[in-house]
């Protein structure tokens, strides 16, 4: 099945990534705010799964901009998602958000440099990354709350909605790639 997704057009991959992005938001929020216990944990794992596949799709889409940076971004987010799945928060610090902040910052740079997504989305994602990085210091994060959380959600929601509604300009992406690139 992954072969069929890899062979799909960049626009379709972007729309699938947008759907998974939305699903991870909705399922994650529902799991945190509505359900508790084992069911809440299951919702969290489902959100992490959706986010993991979305991360891989975005990496595949953005690898034409700078392959090594796209792989680094994906790796950082997957590590953060592993921390999220394990719910490992030493001394109350949200390690997963810090990794996710680095991911958003790198994705923002890649989107900004791409010719197939609007630059404003890259700037918003980079700003979201900086907002999530405030969680490196809990006193700073608490002092900036709720503005840091709102900024992070705004940046990510902007990219998510763009991917859902518009996808990417597949022709520009393929032009940038020059030749077909696969992992």
C-alpha positions as CSV (number, residue, x, y, z in Angstrom):
1,X,0.0,0.0,0.0
2,X,2.9,2.4,0.8
3,X,4.1,1.9,-2.8
4,X,0.7,3.2,-4.1
5,X,1.0,6.3,-1.9
6,X,4.6,6.9,-3.0
7,X,3.5,6.8,-6.6
8,X,0.7,9.2,-6.0
9,X,0.9,12.8,-7.3
10,X,2.4,15.4,-5.0
11,X,-1.0,17.1,-4.7
12,X,-2.7,13.9,-3.6
13,X,0.1,13.2,-1.1
14,X,-0.3,16.8,0.3
15,X,-4.1,16.3,0.7
16,X,-3.6,13.0,2.4
17,X,-1.1,14.7,4.7
18,X,-3.6,17.4,5.4
19,X,-6.3,14.9,6.3
20,X,-3.9,13.1,8.6
21,X,-2.8,16.4,10.2
22,X,-6.5,17.2,10.9
23,X,-7.1,13.7,12.2
24,X,-4.2,13.9,14.6
25,X,-5.4,17.3,15.9
26,X,-9.0,16.2,16.4
27,X,-8.2,12.7,17.8
28,X,-5.5,14.1,20.1
29,X,-7.7,16.9,21.5
30,X,-10.6,14.5,22.0
31,X,-8.3,12.0,23.7
32,X,-6.9,14.7,26.1
33,X,-10.1,16.6,26.9
34,X,-13.0,14.1,26.6
35,X,-11.9,10.6,27.4
36,X,-9.7,9.3,30.1
37,X,-7.9,6.1,31.1
38,X,-7.1,3.4,28.6
39,X,-9.4,4.8,26.0
40,X,-7.7,8.2,26.3
41,X,-4.3,6.4,25.9
42,X,-5.7,4.6,22.8
43,X,-6.8,7.9,21.3
44,X,-3.3,9.3,22.0
45,X,-1.7,6.4,20.1
46,X,-4.1,6.9,17.2
47,X,-3.1,10.6,17.1
48,X,0.6,9.7,17.2
49,X,0.1,7.2,14.3
50,X,-1.7,9.8,12.1
51,X,1.0,12.3,12.9
52,X,3.8,9.8,12.1
53,X,2.4,9.0,8.6
54,X,1.7,12.8,8.0
55,X,5.4,13.5,8.9
56,X,6.6,10.9,6.4
57,X,4.4,12.3,3.7
58,X,5.5,15.9,4.3
59,X,9.2,14.6,4.2
60,X,8.5,13.0,0.9
61,X,6.9,16.1,-0.5
62,X,9.6,18.5,0.8
63,X,12.7,16.4,0.0
64,X,13.0,18.2,-3.3
65,X,13.8,21.4,-1.5
66,X,16.6,20.0,0.6
67,X,16.7,16.3,1.2
68,X,18.9,16.3,4.3
69,X,16.9,19.0,6.1
70,X,13.6,17.2,5.3
71,X,15.0,13.9,6.7
72,X,16.3,15.7,9.8
73,X,12.9,17.4,10.3
74,X,11.1,14.0,10.0
75,X,13.5,12.3,12.3
76,X,13.1,15.0,15.0
77,X,9.3,14.7,14.8
78,X,9.3,11.0,14.9
79,X,11.5,11.1,18.0
80,X,9.1,13.6,19.6
81,X,6.2,11.4,18.7
82,X,7.9,8.4,20.4
83,X,8.2,10.6,23.5
84,X,4.6,11.5,23.2
85,X,3.5,7.9,22.8
86,X,5.5,7.0,25.9
87,X,4.2,10.0,27.7
88,X,7.7,10.7,29.0
89,X,7.9,14.1,30.6
90,X,10.9,14.4,33.0
91,X,10.4,17.0,35.7
92,X,7.2,18.1,34.0
93,X,8.9,19.2,30.8
94,X,7.1,18.4,27.6
95,X,10.0,16.9,25.6
96,X,7.8,15.9,22.8
97,X,6.8,19.6,22.2
98,X,10.4,20.6,22.1
99,X,11.2,18.1,19.3
100,X,8.0,19.1,17.6
101,X,9.1,22.7,17.8
102,X,12.3,21.9,16.1
103,X,10.4,20.0,13.4
104,X,8.0,22.9,12.8
105,X,11.0,25.3,12.6
106,X,12.7,23.1,9.9
107,X,9.5,22.5,8.0
108,X,8.9,26.2,8.0
109,X,12.3,26.8,6.5
110,X,11.6,24.1,3.8
111,X,8.2,25.5,3.0
112,X,9.6,29.0,2.8
113,X,12.3,27.9,0.4
114,X,10.0,25.8,-1.7
115,X,8.4,27.2,-4.9
116,X,5.3,25.0,-4.5
117,X,3.8,26.3,-1.3
118,X,3.2,29.9,-0.2
119,X,6.0,31.5,1.7
120,X,3.7,32.8,4.4
121,X,3.0,29.2,5.4
122,X,6.7,28.7,5.9
123,X,6.9,31.8,8.1
124,X,3.9,30.8,10.1
125,X,5.3,27.3,10.7
126,X,8.7,28.7,11.7
127,X,6.9,31.0,14.2
128,X,4.9,28.0,15.5
129,X,8.2,26.1,16.0
130,X,9.6,29.0,18.0
131,X,6.4,29.1,20.1
132,X,6.7,25.3,20.8
133,X,10.4,25.8,21.7
134,X,9.3,28.0,24.7
135,X,8.6,24.7,26.4
136,X,12.3,24.2,26.8
137,X,11.7,26.3,29.9
138,X,8.5,25.6,31.8
139,X,8.6,29.0,33.6
140,X,8.9,30.8,30.2
141,X,6.2,28.6,28.7
142,X,3.9,29.3,31.6
143,X,4.6,33.0,31.4
144,X,3.8,33.1,27.7
145,X,0.8,30.9,27.9
146,X,-1.7,31.0,26.2
147,X,0.0,33.1,23.5
148,X,2.7,30.5,22.7
149,X,0.1,27.7,22.3
150,X,-2.2,29.9,20.2
151,X,0.8,30.9,18.0
152,X,1.8,27.2,17.6
153,X,-1.7,26.1,16.7
154,X,-2.2,29.0,14.3
155,X,1.0,28.2,12.3
156,X,0.2,24.5,12.2
157,X,-3.4,25.0,11.4
158,X,-2.5,27.3,8.5
159,X,-0.4,24.6,6.9
160,X,-2.9,21.9,7.6
161,X,-5.8,23.8,6.1
162,X,-3.7,24.7,3.0
163,X,-2.7,21.1,2.5
164,X,-6.4,20.1,2.8
165,X,-7.8,22.7,0.5
166,X,-5.1,23.3,-2.0
167,X,-2.4,20.7,-1.7
168,X,0.8,21.6,-3.5
169,X,1.6,22.9,-6.9
170,X,2.7,19.5,-8.3
171,X,4.1,21.0,-11.5
172,X,6.4,23.4,-9.6
173,X,7.4,20.6,-7.2
174,X,8.3,18.3,-10.0
175,X,10.2,21.1,-11.8
176,X,12.2,21.7,-8.6
177,X,13.0,18.0,-8.3
178,X,14.3,17.9,-11.9
179,X,14.2,14.1,-11.8
180,X,12.1,11.6,-9.9
181,X,13.6,11.2,-6.4
182,X,12.7,8.3,-4.2
183,X,13.8,7.1,-0.7
